[in-house]
Amino acid sequence: MSGSNDPEILNLEEAATLLGVSVKTFNKVLHSQSLPARKIGREWKFSRRALIEWVGSGKSDDFYRDGGPTEETAAAGGVPEERRRTSGWRLELD
């Protein structure tokens, strides 16, 4: 739970901790998603409230699809791309 001593503005490490992910994973999401953030000088800054709202606005069905053709690939006559649970994050998996 958020206490009264928790800062409202977070740096990258604090934001990753808030979301419970590693800094490496958070950095990948930062570069592949539209996270609510500002870059001030060389440092990224995040609003605690905006990050929580961003997580809350996501939908699980964006990540779990049946793997069938998407509207775009069906319309273009193409082959559907492989769907993964993390495909919505557009992460490069090892």
Backbone as JSON, one array per atom type, in Angstrom:
{
  "sequence": "MSGSNDPEILNLEEAATLLGVSVKTFNKVLHSQSLPARKIGREWKFSRRALIEWVGSGKSDDFYRDGGPTEETAAAGGVPEERRRTSGWRLELD",
  "N": [[0.82, -1.19, 0.0], [0.34, 2.28, -0.56], [2.05, 4.68, 1.23], [2.03, 7.75, 3.21], [4.56, 8.78, 3.04], [5.6, 8.03, 0.64], [7.11, 8.95, -2.4], [5.68, 11.09, -4.91], [6.72, 11.51, -7.43], [8.73, 9.48, -9.36], [11.91, 7.89, -9.98], [13.55, 5.89, -12.54], [14.34, 3.41, -11.39], [12.78, 3.34, -9.05], [10.22, 3.36, -10.18], [10.22, 0.9, -11.54], [10.39, -0.82, -9.32], [7.95, -0.18, -8.08], [6.16, -1.33, -9.92], [6.93, -3.9, -9.69], [8.84, -5.21, -11.26], [11.93, -6.02, -12.97], [14.57, -3.6, -13.51], [15.62, -3.82, -16.05], [13.53, -5.1, -17.49], [11.53, -3.14, -17.15], [12.7, -1.01, -18.5], [12.66, -2.01, -21.13], [9.9, -2.05, -21.58], [9.38, 0.67, -21.32], [10.59, 1.65, -23.65], [9.08, 0.43, -25.61], [6.39, 0.79, -25.26], [3.68, 3.1, -24.65], [4.29, 4.68, -22.13], [3.29, 6.66, -19.31], [5.33, 9.26, -18.9], [8.14, 11.49, -18.4], [11.08, 12.85, -19.78], [13.65, 14.33, -18.2], [16.31, 16.21, -18.58], [18.83, 13.9, -18.48], [17.43, 11.95, -17.25], [14.62, 9.8, -16.66], [11.38, 10.49, -15.47], [8.59, 9.61, -13.47], [5.14, 9.6, -12.73], [3.72, 8.39, -9.84], [0.93, 7.91, -9.5], [0.04, 8.07, -12.2], [1.35, 5.87, -13.36], [0.16, 3.75, -11.97], [-2.5, 4.09, -12.82], [-2.08, 3.62, -15.56], [-1.37, 0.89, -15.59], [-3.75, -0.12, -14.59], [-5.48, 0.48, -16.66], [-5.02, -1.32, -18.65], [-5.93, -4.28, -20.53], [-6.46, -7.71, -20.13], [-7.17, -9.3, -22.3], [-5.87, -8.16, -24.41], [-3.48, -9.41, -24.49], [-3.94, -12.11, -24.56], [-4.77, -13.93, -27.11], [-6.45, -15.85, -29.66], [-4.71, -16.6, -31.61], [-5.46, -16.61, -34.22], [-6.01, -15.11, -37.51], [-5.39, -11.62, -37.57], [-7.34, -8.63, -37.93], [-5.94, -6.88, -39.59], [-4.02, -8.54, -40.89], [-5.69, -10.35, -42.14], [-7.14, -8.71, -43.86], [-5.1, -7.85, -45.5], [-4.4, -10.15, -46.67], [-2.33, -11.56, -45.66], [-0.1, -13.64, -43.7], [-0.87, -14.47, -40.4], [0.85, -12.96, -37.63], [2.89, -14.61, -35.18], [1.42, -15.11, -32.07], [2.08, -14.16, -28.8], [1.99, -14.28, -25.26], [3.19, -11.98, -24.36], [3.12, -10.35, -26.55], [1.82, -7.93, -26.83], [3.45, -6.18, -25.53], [5.59, -5.97, -27.14], [8.2, -7.05, -26.78], [11.57, -8.15, -27.18], [12.22, -11.43, -27.14], [14.48, -13.68, -25.62]],
  "CA": [[0.0, 0.0, 0.0], [1.07, 3.53, -0.65], [2.04, 5.46, 2.46], [2.13, 9.19, 3.01], [5.95, 9.14, 2.8], [6.0, 7.6, -0.7], [7.19, 10.09, -3.32], [4.75, 11.1, -6.05], [7.53, 11.46, -8.64], [9.67, 8.36, -9.24], [12.92, 7.69, -11.02], [13.38, 4.64, -13.25], [14.46, 2.29, -10.46], [11.61, 3.36, -8.17], [9.06, 2.98, -10.99], [10.31, -0.55, -11.75], [10.04, -1.43, -8.05], [6.51, 0.0, -7.89], [5.45, -2.29, -10.76], [7.36, -5.25, -9.34], [9.61, -5.81, -12.35], [13.33, -5.6, -12.97], [14.86, -2.37, -14.24], [15.79, -4.22, -17.45], [12.19, -5.29, -18.07], [10.85, -1.85, -17.17], [13.32, -0.23, -19.57], [12.13, -2.53, -22.4], [8.52, -1.57, -21.7], [9.48, 2.11, -21.53], [10.95, 1.93, -25.04], [8.18, -0.19, -26.57], [5.01, 1.16, -24.94], [3.43, 4.51, -24.38], [4.2, 4.87, -20.69], [3.21, 8.06, -18.89], [6.66, 9.61, -18.39], [8.84, 12.66, -18.93], [12.53, 12.8, -19.67], [14.15, 15.62, -17.74], [17.76, 16.04, -18.72], [19.16, 12.53, -18.85], [16.69, 11.03, -16.4], [13.19, 9.63, -16.81], [10.58, 10.71, -14.27], [7.29, 8.97, -13.59], [4.15, 9.89, -11.7], [3.22, 7.16, -9.2], [-0.49, 7.78, -9.82], [-0.13, 7.81, -13.63], [1.76, 4.48, -13.62], [-0.9, 2.87, -11.44], [-3.64, 4.2, -13.74], [-1.68, 2.97, -16.81], [-1.51, -0.55, -15.39], [-5.18, -0.39, -14.42], [-6.23, 0.67, -17.91], [-4.74, -2.42, -19.57], [-6.89, -5.37, -20.58], [-5.76, -8.98, -20.32], [-7.43, -9.89, -23.62], [-4.9, -7.62, -25.35], [-2.33, -10.3, -24.46], [-4.36, -13.49, -24.79], [-5.58, -14.04, -28.32], [-6.51, -17.24, -30.11], [-3.66, -16.87, -32.6], [-6.02, -16.55, -35.56], [-5.63, -13.9, -38.25], [-5.87, -10.34, -37.09], [-8.06, -7.9, -38.98], [-4.97, -6.33, -40.54], [-3.42, -9.57, -41.73], [-6.73, -10.94, -42.98], [-7.45, -7.75, -44.91], [-3.96, -7.76, -46.42], [-4.15, -11.47, -47.25], [-1.05, -12.04, -45.14], [-0.05, -14.68, -42.7], [-0.89, -13.82, -39.09], [2.07, -13.07, -36.86], [2.78, -15.47, -34.02], [0.95, -14.37, -30.9], [2.6, -14.58, -27.52], [1.39, -13.59, -24.13], [3.81, -10.67, -24.23], [3.2, -9.66, -27.84], [1.35, -6.56, -26.67], [4.54, -5.36, -25.03], [6.59, -5.93, -28.21], [9.52, -7.3, -26.24], [12.4, -9.14, -27.86], [12.45, -12.54, -26.23], [15.71, -14.42, -25.87]],
  "C": [[0.87, 1.25, 0.0], [0.93, 4.3, 0.65], [2.19, 6.93, 2.17], [3.56, 9.64, 2.74], [6.44, 8.72, 1.41], [6.03, 8.81, -1.63], [6.19, 9.97, -4.46], [5.49, 11.0, -7.37], [8.63, 10.42, -8.43], [10.73, 8.4, -10.31], [12.71, 6.29, -11.62], [13.39, 3.44, -12.3], [13.24, 2.2, -9.55], [10.34, 2.94, -8.92], [9.05, 1.47, -11.24], [9.91, -1.29, -10.47], [8.54, -1.33, -7.79], [5.74, -1.05, -8.67], [5.9, -3.73, -10.51], [8.1, -5.97, -10.45], [11.05, -5.33, -12.25], [13.48, -4.3, -13.75], [15.01, -2.69, -15.73], [14.44, -4.4, -18.14], [11.46, -3.96, -18.18], [11.39, -0.98, -18.31], [12.83, -0.7, -20.94], [10.72, -2.04, -22.63], [8.51, -0.07, -21.98], [9.74, 2.44, -23.0], [9.98, 1.33, -26.05], [6.71, 0.18, -26.37], [4.9, 2.66, -24.76], [3.2, 4.69, -22.88], [4.04, 6.35, -20.36], [4.53, 8.45, -18.22], [7.15, 10.9, -19.03], [10.32, 12.43, -18.78], [12.99, 14.22, -19.33], [15.66, 15.5, -17.69], [18.05, 14.64, -19.22], [18.33, 11.49, -18.11], [15.21, 11.01, -16.74], [12.53, 9.85, -15.46], [9.17, 10.2, -14.51], [6.4, 9.4, -12.44], [3.65, 8.55, -11.16], [1.76, 6.9, -9.61], [-0.71, 7.43, -11.29], [0.29, 6.38, -13.99], [0.7, 3.49, -13.14], [-2.12, 2.9, -12.35], [-3.33, 3.53, -15.07], [-1.84, 1.46, -16.7], [-2.99, -0.91, -15.3], [-5.99, -0.26, -15.69], [-5.99, -0.44, -18.92], [-5.81, -3.5, -19.48], [-6.15, -6.67, -20.88], [-6.0, -9.57, -21.7], [-6.57, -9.27, -24.71], [-3.7, -8.55, -25.48], [-2.68, -11.74, -24.77], [-5.3, -13.53, -25.98], [-5.52, -15.48, -28.8], [-5.47, -17.56, -31.17], [-4.17, -16.86, -34.03], [-5.61, -15.27, -36.25], [-6.19, -12.65, -37.6], [-6.61, -9.66, -38.23], [-7.1, -7.38, -40.04], [-4.41, -7.39, -41.47], [-4.46, -10.22, -42.63], [-7.06, -10.01, -44.14], [-6.34, -7.68, -45.96], [-3.67, -9.1, -47.08], [-2.86, -12.1, -46.75], [-1.2, -13.15, -44.14], [-0.04, -14.01, -41.33], [0.43, -14.01, -38.36], [1.83, -13.98, -35.66], [2.4, -14.63, -32.82], [1.57, -14.99, -29.66], [1.91, -13.78, -26.45], [1.93, -12.18, -24.01], [3.84, -9.89, -25.54], [2.72, -8.22, -27.76], [2.43, -5.62, -26.18], [5.62, -5.19, -26.08], [8.01, -6.07, -27.67], [10.27, -8.29, -27.12], [12.7, -10.23, -26.86], [13.71, -13.29, -26.62], [15.43, -15.84, -26.28]]
}
